[in-house]
C-alpha cells in the first residue's frame, strides 16, 4: 500500500502532491490494478490534512480513470501506468542510489541534491536529452 507524504515547502498543493504520488506509484508498479488506496480517514491521520483535500485528489484520479471509488468499500486502482521500460528501473535505481551516495559524501544535503537534480533534469529536457 502507498504511504503518502506531504512536503509543505514545495509550493505544490497537498491534493496535487497526493495525485502525483499515486501516478508515480502506478508508473513504478508499486500500485497495480485492483490495489486499494488508503481510506480518506487513514490519509488524514497519516499526513494531517483536511479530508476534503484527499477527496479532491481521489476524485481527480477517478476522473482520469486511474481509480474507482466503491461506496462503503474504498478506492481501488482500475488501471496501471507501467510500461515496458519497467525492467530497466532496477538498474537505473541502482545507478541513482550510487549517485545519491556520492552527492552526500560530497557534503550535499537533501535540498541541495534536489535542486541539483531538478536543474539538471530541466536543462536536459530543454536540450532534448531527458
Backbone bond lengths (Angstrom), bond angles and torsions (degrees), N, CA, C in turn:
res aa  C-N    CA-C-N  psi(-1)  N-CA   C-N-CA  omega(-1)  CA-C   N-CA-C  phi
1 X - - - 1.459 - - 1.522 109.05 -
2 X 1.297 115.64 145.83 1.456 122.19 179.80 1.529 110.35 -73.94
3 X 1.313 115.86 142.67 1.464 121.88 174.76 1.523 106.99 -115.49
4 X 1.318 116.14 113.27 1.455 120.84 -177.94 1.519 111.13 -76.91
5 X 1.321 115.21 152.42 1.455 122.05 171.87 1.520 107.15 -141.64
6 X 1.301 115.99 143.33 1.463 121.71 179.19 1.522 107.99 -115.01
7 X 1.327 115.10 126.39 1.463 121.81 177.87 1.521 108.06 -104.24
8 X 1.336 117.69 103.64 1.468 120.38 -175.23 1.528 114.36 -68.30
9 X 1.330 117.88 -18.60 1.464 120.13 -175.49 1.528 113.64 -88.50
10 X 1.325 118.53 -2.65 1.468 120.11 -175.61 1.519 114.10 -77.34
11 X 1.327 117.28 -22.29 1.456 120.11 -175.14 1.527 112.27 82.14
12 X 1.340 116.58 1.70 1.463 121.58 178.02 1.525 107.51 -96.76
13 X 1.324 116.15 133.61 1.460 119.53 -177.36 1.530 110.48 -60.67
14 X 1.331 116.69 147.62 1.470 120.00 -179.17 1.523 113.93 -55.79
15 X 1.333 117.30 -39.52 1.471 117.46 -178.78 1.522 110.69 -66.30
16 X 1.341 117.41 -37.50 1.464 121.68 177.30 1.529 110.52 -64.83
17 X 1.336 117.12 -37.53 1.461 120.39 177.75 1.531 110.38 -62.73
18 X 1.335 117.19 -41.37 1.461 120.45 178.65 1.532 110.74 -63.53
19 X 1.325 116.75 -45.86 1.467 121.03 179.00 1.525 109.97 -59.45
20 X 1.321 116.41 -46.39 1.465 121.49 -179.57 1.528 111.15 -60.89
21 X 1.321 116.98 -42.26 1.463 120.19 -178.95 1.528 111.86 -66.00
22 X 1.323 116.86 -36.82 1.472 119.15 176.69 1.528 109.57 -67.10
23 X 1.322 117.03 -45.00 1.473 119.95 178.82 1.532 110.97 -58.68
24 X 1.332 116.32 -44.93 1.470 120.07 178.37 1.524 110.86 -59.64
25 X 1.316 116.62 -45.54 1.459 120.93 -179.84 1.531 110.96 -61.90
26 X 1.332 116.92 -35.31 1.462 120.82 177.26 1.525 111.35 -70.54
27 X 1.319 117.06 -39.28 1.461 121.12 178.59 1.529 112.24 -66.41
28 X 1.324 116.03 -36.62 1.462 120.72 -176.74 1.524 113.04 -87.75
29 X 1.307 116.82 -5.18 1.460 119.50 -179.69 1.513 114.09 81.88
30 X 1.329 116.72 9.86 1.466 121.04 176.77 1.523 109.35 -68.49
31 X 1.324 115.41 -39.59 1.467 121.59 174.06 1.517 108.20 -108.61
32 X 1.321 115.40 137.72 1.463 121.13 179.94 1.520 109.67 -127.81
33 X 1.312 115.54 164.53 1.444 121.39 178.81 1.528 110.44 -53.10
34 X 1.329 115.63 129.21 1.456 121.59 -179.73 1.513 114.04 98.08
35 X 1.345 117.48 -17.35 1.464 120.35 178.39 1.524 110.22 -66.74
36 X 1.320 115.31 147.45 1.457 120.52 178.42 1.518 110.14 -97.48
37 X 1.329 115.86 135.21 1.462 120.74 173.26 1.520 108.10 -78.95
38 X 1.335 116.94 157.46 1.469 118.93 175.22 1.529 110.04 -58.86
39 X 1.318 116.05 148.43 1.458 119.48 177.24 1.524 109.33 -67.15
40 X 1.318 115.71 161.06 1.463 120.77 177.83 1.523 109.17 -55.86
41 X 1.320 116.35 -43.66 1.469 121.40 -179.36 1.536 110.84 -60.72
42 X 1.328 117.54 -41.40 1.470 121.00 179.28 1.525 111.54 -66.07
43 X 1.337 117.08 -40.48 1.465 120.31 179.49 1.522 110.42 -66.61
44 X 1.324 116.51 -44.29 1.473 121.39 179.20 1.526 109.83 -58.46
45 X 1.323 117.13 -44.16 1.467 121.01 -179.91 1.523 111.83 -67.27
46 X 1.319 117.35 -35.83 1.463 120.73 -175.73 1.521 113.39 -77.25
47 X 1.338 117.42 -38.91 1.464 119.28 -173.94 1.522 114.12 -119.74
48 X 1.324 117.49 4.65 1.465 122.75 174.66 1.524 113.12 53.64
49 X 1.339 115.94 57.89 1.454 120.82 173.88 1.523 109.28 -125.63
50 X 1.308 115.43 168.38 1.459 122.38 -178.69 1.530 110.38 -67.85
51 X 1.313 118.14 137.04 1.469 120.61 178.51 1.533 113.20 -56.21
52 X 1.339 116.97 -33.24 1.463 119.83 178.82 1.526 112.15 -64.46
53 X 1.328 116.97 -28.91 1.460 121.34 177.20 1.523 109.99 -66.01
54 X 1.321 116.31 -43.54 1.466 121.26 178.69 1.524 109.40 -65.68
55 X 1.327 116.79 -44.67 1.464 120.69 179.29 1.529 111.32 -60.16
56 X 1.323 116.97 -39.82 1.463 121.34 178.92 1.533 110.26 -62.87
57 X 1.323 116.66 -43.61 1.464 120.77 178.87 1.525 110.68 -63.88
58 X 1.310 116.80 -45.71 1.464 120.92 -179.44 1.529 110.64 -64.76
59 X 1.341 117.73 -37.02 1.466 120.77 177.52 1.529 110.87 -63.92
60 X 1.335 116.58 -41.52 1.467 119.62 179.00 1.533 110.34 -63.67
61 X 1.317 116.45 -43.32 1.463 120.19 178.23 1.533 111.13 -63.48
62 X 1.318 115.53 -35.99 1.469 120.01 178.13 1.532 110.02 -68.70
63 X 1.318 117.04 -41.59 1.462 121.73 178.17 1.529 110.53 -60.03
64 X 1.331 116.63 -36.05 1.470 121.74 179.32 1.528 112.14 -77.63
65 X 1.318 116.67 -5.63 1.456 120.00 179.01 1.519 114.20 79.94
66 X 1.323 116.52 17.51 1.464 120.46 -178.52 1.517 112.95 -90.60
67 X 1.331 116.39 -29.26 1.462 120.80 -179.68 1.528 109.07 -136.23
68 X 1.325 114.48 166.18 1.455 121.16 177.70 1.517 108.62 -138.83
69 X 1.328 115.60 127.22 1.458 120.42 175.46 1.520 110.19 -83.70
70 X 1.311 116.19 132.47 1.464 121.40 176.69 1.520 107.23 -118.17
71 X 1.333 116.30 108.62 1.471 120.71 -175.57 1.525 112.31 -50.47
72 X 1.314 114.44 129.18 1.454 120.84 178.06 1.513 114.77 79.05
73 X 1.333 117.15 -5.76 1.472 120.52 -177.02 1.525 111.33 -116.78
74 X 1.350 117.24 -48.41 1.459 120.37 -179.97 1.513 111.56 144.90
75 X 1.324 115.36 -167.51 1.463 122.56 -179.56 1.515 107.95 -115.27
76 X 1.336 115.94 128.95 1.455 121.30 -172.91 1.526 111.25 -124.99
77 X 1.322 115.69 145.65 1.457 122.65 177.20 1.527 108.33 -69.37
78 X 1.339 115.62 131.32 1.467 119.94 -178.89 1.525 113.27 -106.37
79 X 1.346 116.53 -17.22 1.463 117.94 175.74 1.515 110.20 -156.90
80 X 1.303 114.24 156.23 1.453 121.88 -178.29 1.519 110.01 -96.72
81 X 1.306 116.88 156.65 1.460 121.98 173.37 1.533 111.20 -113.33
82 X 1.337 116.77 7.67 1.455 121.33 -179.53 1.522 108.93 -65.46
83 X 1.322 115.66 133.89 1.461 119.10 175.72 1.527 109.58 -116.20
84 X 1.306 115.85 -175.22 1.462 120.71 -175.28 1.523 113.22 -67.03
85 X 1.325 118.27 -13.69 1.465 120.39 -179.39 1.529 112.55 -78.93
86 X 1.337 117.59 -4.28 1.463 120.21 -178.17 1.523 111.94 -57.11
87 X 1.312 118.18 -33.53 1.463 121.45 179.97 1.529 111.51 -59.94
88 X 1.325 117.21 -30.11 1.469 121.06 -179.27 1.518 112.30 -80.54
89 X 1.317 118.32 -13.08 1.461 121.04 -174.67 1.521 113.14 -61.26
90 X 1.313 118.49 -39.74 1.466 120.65 -176.67 1.525 110.88 -60.46
91 X 1.308 116.96 -45.53 1.465 120.65 179.98 1.528 111.07 -68.26
92 X 1.319 116.68 -40.89 1.466 120.15 178.14 1.531 110.95 -65.10
93 X 1.334 116.00 -39.90 1.469 120.13 178.49 1.532 110.49 -62.58
94 X 1.321 115.79 -40.33 1.475 120.89 178.09 1.532 109.83 -62.05
95 X 1.336 116.51 -45.75 1.468 120.54 178.63 1.522 111.21 -62.29
96 X 1.328 116.29 -43.40 1.462 120.68 -179.10 1.529 110.81 -66.35
97 X 1.328 117.51 -38.49 1.464 120.90 177.19 1.523 110.72 -61.81
98 X 1.317 115.65 -40.33 1.471 119.77 176.62 1.518 111.50 -63.25
99 X 1.334 116.31 -41.65 1.452 120.72 178.56 1.525 110.79 -63.71
100 X 1.351 117.11 -42.31 1.460 121.13 178.82 1.527 111.05 -62.04
101 X 1.316 115.44 -42.21 1.468 120.09 178.04 1.535 110.30 -60.66
102 X 1.314 116.20 -43.89 1.471 121.57 179.20 1.532 110.80 -63.03
103 X 1.341 116.93 -40.95 1.460 121.41 179.31 1.524 110.77 -64.23
104 X 1.319 116.87 -40.64 1.476 120.25 179.15 1.530 110.77 -67.49
105 X 1.326 116.26 -39.25 1.482 119.25 177.16 1.522 110.91 -64.05
106 X 1.331 116.27 -27.67 1.467 120.97 178.27 1.525 111.60 -79.41
107 X 1.351 116.31 -3.27 1.453 120.16 175.66 1.518 115.57 96.61
108 X 1.313 118.12 7.44 1.463 120.53 179.48 1.524 110.47 -78.24
109 X 1.334 115.88 137.16 1.464 120.01 174.14 1.530 108.59 -90.08
110 X 1.326 116.78 177.16 1.464 120.74 -175.78 1.527 112.69 -58.38
111 X 1.329 117.40 -42.37 1.467 120.28 -179.45 1.527 111.38 -64.57
112 X 1.331 116.52 -39.86 1.467 120.20 179.05 1.525 111.05 -67.88
113 X 1.324 116.18 -39.33 1.473 120.24 177.77 1.524 110.11 -63.35
114 X 1.333 116.47 -45.66 1.465 120.43 179.98 1.527 110.73 -62.15
115 X 1.326 116.91 -42.66 1.467 120.53 179.93 1.526 110.61 -63.94
116 X 1.313 117.55 -42.72 1.468 121.95 178.95 1.525 110.49 -63.11
117 X 1.326 115.77 -46.26 1.462 119.38 179.36 1.523 111.26 -61.57
118 X 1.342 116.92 -49.56 1.464 121.34 -178.07 1.527 111.56 -59.49
119 X 1.329 117.39 -45.47 1.470 119.01 -178.60 1.525 110.76 -66.66
120 X 1.315 117.89 -38.09 1.462 121.37 178.08 1.524 110.53 -67.97
121 X 1.324 116.51 -42.01 1.460 121.45 179.42 1.525 109.86 -61.60
122 X 1.337 116.57 -46.55 1.466 120.34 -178.64 1.515 111.59 -64.54
123 X 1.338 117.30 -43.66 1.462 118.90 -178.50 1.531 110.06 -68.05
124 X 1.322 118.10 -35.88 1.461 121.31 176.70 1.513 111.34 -65.41
125 X 1.331 116.40 -39.06 1.470 120.63 -179.82 1.531 109.36 -68.00
126 X 1.336 116.50 -39.18 1.455 120.21 179.72 1.526 111.56 -67.18
127 X 1.320 116.45 -27.84 1.466 120.81 178.80 1.520 111.46 -90.81
128 X 1.339 116.70 -0.90 1.453 119.84 179.11 1.518 113.48 81.44
129 X 1.348 117.29 13.75 1.450 121.79 -177.89 1.525 110.64 -85.97
130 X 1.349 117.31 -44.04 1.464 120.07 -173.86 1.491 113.40 -93.66
